Amino acid sequence: MSLPSLRALAVCVALAAASLSAGLPAPAIAASASLSPADQALVDKATAYLQGLKSVTGRFTQISSNGSTSTGVFYMQRPGKARFQYDPPAQMVVVSDGYNVSVVDDRLKTHDQYPLGRTPLVILLARQVRLDRGGAVVTQVDQTADGFSITARDGRKAAAGRITLNFSNDPIALRGWSVIDAQGRETKVTLGALTSVSDLDPNLFAIQDDRARSGRP
């Protein structure tokens, strides 16, 4: 089994702020000065939409760089918290508790942890989503058959690679993202329909609980 998407995100692309402190409500992406008014309008639309996401859940599908496919359930509670629970036979869970992103693999008996502010998840989970300023740069906005995509890279060149966020239109919805790392390897995540929920179990985002569940200190 290949590395899961969020491990690829955290290890290969420290796109969302090589210099941001974990968990701070800092900007995620800076709009390029070369964006057309139409492209800037889409960036603004995506910003407003992401800021409006609160507690949601849905299914996801991941396609790794070697072509393997994994599925699972995605939970998000903004600001800061998210969980990717992979379906069997994978024994993998990825959790953000608002400060760190933890990757627990029961099969490999590993537990890796990264500051949230140094992973692309901060783009989705920041308290104040800003796609118009910050440490990274929007390099491209593309219209698609049913929506649009926004591609960004690290403007400080502290990390190589890029991330592309995919949105549907009318109504706008986040449909997933893809990451290309410094070696040109691509990991794609596609989200199903996101369902708003009034309350999520806090234990879903408790990294310590996942350590205990896996039998590791």
C-alpha positions as CSV (number, residue, x, y, z in Angstrom):
1,M,0.0,0.0,0.0
2,S,1.3,3.4,-0.9
3,L,1.6,6.4,1.6
4,P,-1.8,7.9,2.2
5,S,-2.6,11.3,0.8
6,L,-2.2,13.3,4.0
7,R,1.2,11.8,4.7
8,A,2.2,12.8,1.2
9,L,0.8,16.3,1.8
10,A,2.7,16.7,5.1
11,V,6.0,15.3,4.0
12,C,6.3,16.4,0.4
13,V,4.6,19.8,0.3
14,A,5.0,22.2,3.2
15,L,3.1,24.6,1.0
16,A,0.8,26.4,3.3
17,A,3.4,28.2,5.3
18,A,6.9,27.2,5.8
19,S,7.1,30.0,8.4
20,L,3.7,29.8,10.0
21,S,3.4,28.7,13.6
22,A,1.0,25.7,14.0
23,G,-2.5,26.5,14.9
24,L,-2.4,30.3,14.4
25,P,-5.2,31.9,12.4
26,A,-2.7,33.0,9.7
27,P,-3.3,33.6,6.0
28,A,-2.9,30.6,3.7
29,I,-2.5,31.7,0.1
30,A,-1.5,35.0,-1.6
31,A,-3.1,36.0,-4.8
32,S,-0.7,36.6,-7.7
33,A,-0.6,40.1,-9.0
34,S,-1.0,38.6,-12.5
35,L,-4.5,37.3,-11.8
36,S,-7.2,38.7,-14.1
37,P,-10.3,40.3,-12.5
38,A,-12.3,37.2,-13.3
39,D,-9.7,34.9,-11.7
40,Q,-9.5,37.1,-8.6
41,A,-13.3,36.9,-8.4
42,L,-13.1,33.1,-8.2
43,V,-10.3,33.3,-5.6
44,D,-12.6,35.6,-3.5
45,K,-15.5,33.2,-4.0
46,A,-13.5,30.2,-2.9
47,T,-12.2,32.2,0.2
48,A,-15.7,33.1,1.3
49,Y,-16.9,29.5,0.8
50,L,-14.1,27.9,2.8
51,Q,-14.5,30.5,5.5
52,G,-18.2,29.4,5.7
53,L,-17.4,25.7,6.2
54,K,-17.9,24.7,9.8
55,S,-18.6,21.1,10.8
56,V,-18.9,18.7,7.8
57,T,-18.5,15.1,7.0
58,G,-18.3,13.1,3.8
59,R,-16.6,10.4,1.8
60,F,-13.2,10.7,0.1
61,T,-11.2,8.8,-2.5
62,Q,-7.4,9.0,-2.8
63,I,-5.4,8.1,-5.8
64,S,-1.7,7.9,-5.0
65,S,1.2,8.5,-7.4
66,N,1.5,4.8,-8.2
67,G,-2.1,4.6,-9.2
68,S,-3.4,2.8,-6.1
69,T,-6.8,3.9,-4.7
70,S,-8.0,4.2,-1.1
71,T,-11.3,5.4,0.3
72,G,-12.6,6.5,3.7
73,V,-14.6,9.0,5.7
74,F,-13.6,12.7,6.1
75,Y,-14.6,14.8,9.1
76,M,-13.8,18.5,9.5
77,Q,-14.6,21.0,12.2
78,R,-13.2,24.4,11.6
79,P,-11.0,25.9,12.8
80,G,-8.2,23.5,13.1
81,K,-9.7,20.0,13.3
82,A,-10.0,17.3,10.7
83,R,-10.0,13.5,10.5
84,F,-9.4,11.1,7.5
85,Q,-10.5,7.6,8.5
86,Y,-9.4,5.1,5.9
87,D,-11.6,2.1,5.0
88,P,-10.3,-1.5,5.5
89,P,-8.0,-3.1,4.6
90,A,-6.0,0.1,5.3
91,Q,-5.3,0.6,9.0
92,M,-4.7,4.3,8.7
93,V,-6.1,7.4,10.3
94,V,-5.0,11.0,9.8
95,V,-6.0,13.5,12.5
96,S,-5.6,17.3,13.0
97,D,-6.3,18.4,16.5
98,G,-5.9,22.1,15.7
99,Y,-2.1,22.2,16.4
100,N,-0.6,19.1,14.9
101,V,-1.4,16.6,12.1
102,S,-0.9,13.0,13.2
103,V,-0.6,10.0,10.8
104,V,-1.2,6.7,12.6
105,D,-0.7,3.5,10.6
106,D,-1.6,0.4,12.7
107,R,-0.3,-2.0,10.0
108,L,3.2,-0.4,9.9
109,K,3.0,0.4,13.7
110,T,4.0,4.0,13.0
111,H,2.9,7.3,14.3
112,D,4.2,10.5,12.6
113,Q,3.3,14.0,13.6
114,Y,3.7,17.4,11.8
115,P,2.8,21.0,12.8
116,L,-0.5,21.9,11.2
117,G,0.9,25.2,10.0
118,R,3.5,23.3,7.9
119,T,0.9,21.2,6.0
120,P,-1.5,22.2,3.2
121,L,-4.4,21.3,5.6
122,V,-3.9,24.8,7.1
123,I,-5.5,26.2,3.9
124,L,-8.8,24.5,4.9
125,L,-8.5,24.7,8.6
126,A,-7.2,28.2,9.4
127,R,-9.5,30.3,11.6
128,Q,-9.4,33.1,9.1
129,V,-9.1,31.7,5.6
130,R,-7.4,34.2,3.3
131,L,-6.7,33.3,-0.3
132,D,-5.6,36.8,-1.1
133,R,-2.4,37.2,1.0
134,G,0.2,35.2,2.9
135,G,3.3,33.1,2.2
136,A,2.2,31.2,-0.9
137,V,1.2,32.4,-4.3
138,V,-1.8,31.6,-6.6
139,T,-0.2,30.7,-9.9
140,Q,-3.2,29.6,-11.9
141,V,-7.0,29.7,-11.9
142,D,-8.7,27.4,-14.3
143,Q,-12.3,27.0,-15.4
144,T,-13.5,23.4,-15.6
145,A,-16.6,21.8,-17.1
146,D,-18.5,22.1,-13.8
147,G,-16.4,24.5,-11.7
148,F,-12.9,25.8,-11.3
149,S,-9.5,25.1,-9.7
150,I,-7.0,27.2,-7.9
151,T,-3.3,26.2,-8.0
152,A,-0.7,27.6,-5.5
153,R,2.9,27.2,-4.7
154,D,5.2,28.4,-1.8
155,G,6.0,32.0,-2.7
156,R,9.1,32.0,-0.4
157,K,10.5,28.9,-2.2
158,A,11.0,27.2,1.1
159,A,9.2,24.2,-0.3
160,A,9.0,22.8,-3.8
161,G,5.7,21.5,-5.3
162,R,2.2,22.8,-5.6
163,I,-1.3,22.2,-4.5
164,T,-4.5,22.5,-6.6
165,L,-7.9,23.0,-4.9
166,N,-10.9,21.9,-7.0
167,F,-14.3,23.4,-6.6
168,S,-17.7,22.8,-8.2
169,N,-19.9,25.8,-9.2
170,D,-23.5,26.8,-8.7
171,P,-23.5,26.0,-5.9
172,I,-19.9,26.2,-5.0
173,A,-18.4,23.2,-3.1
174,L,-15.0,21.8,-2.4
175,R,-14.5,18.7,-4.5
176,G,-10.9,17.8,-3.6
177,W,-7.3,18.7,-4.2
178,S,-4.2,17.4,-5.8
179,V,-0.6,17.8,-4.6
180,I,2.5,17.5,-6.8
181,D,5.7,17.2,-4.8
182,A,9.3,18.3,-5.6
183,Q,9.9,15.0,-7.4
184,G,6.8,15.4,-9.6
185,R,4.7,12.8,-7.8
186,E,1.0,13.5,-7.7
187,T,-1.5,12.6,-5.0
188,K,-5.2,13.2,-5.7
189,V,-8.0,13.4,-3.2
190,T,-11.6,13.6,-4.4
191,L,-14.4,14.5,-1.9
192,G,-18.0,13.3,-2.1
193,A,-20.8,15.6,-1.1
194,L,-20.1,17.3,2.2
195,T,-22.9,17.1,4.8
196,S,-23.1,19.8,7.5
197,V,-23.6,18.4,11.0
198,S,-24.5,20.3,14.1
199,D,-22.0,18.5,16.4
200,L,-19.1,16.1,16.0
201,D,-17.6,13.9,18.7
202,P,-14.5,15.6,20.1
203,N,-12.8,12.3,20.3
204,L,-12.6,12.2,16.5
205,F,-9.9,14.9,16.7
206,A,-8.1,13.6,19.7
207,I,-4.6,12.5,18.6
208,Q,-3.8,11.1,22.1
209,D,-6.8,8.7,21.7
210,D,-5.5,7.4,18.5
211,R,-2.1,6.7,20.0
212,A,-3.7,4.7,22.8
213,R,-5.9,2.8,20.3
214,S,-2.8,1.8,18.4
215,G,-1.0,0.6,21.6
216,R,1.7,3.2,21.3
217,P,2.8,5.7,24.0
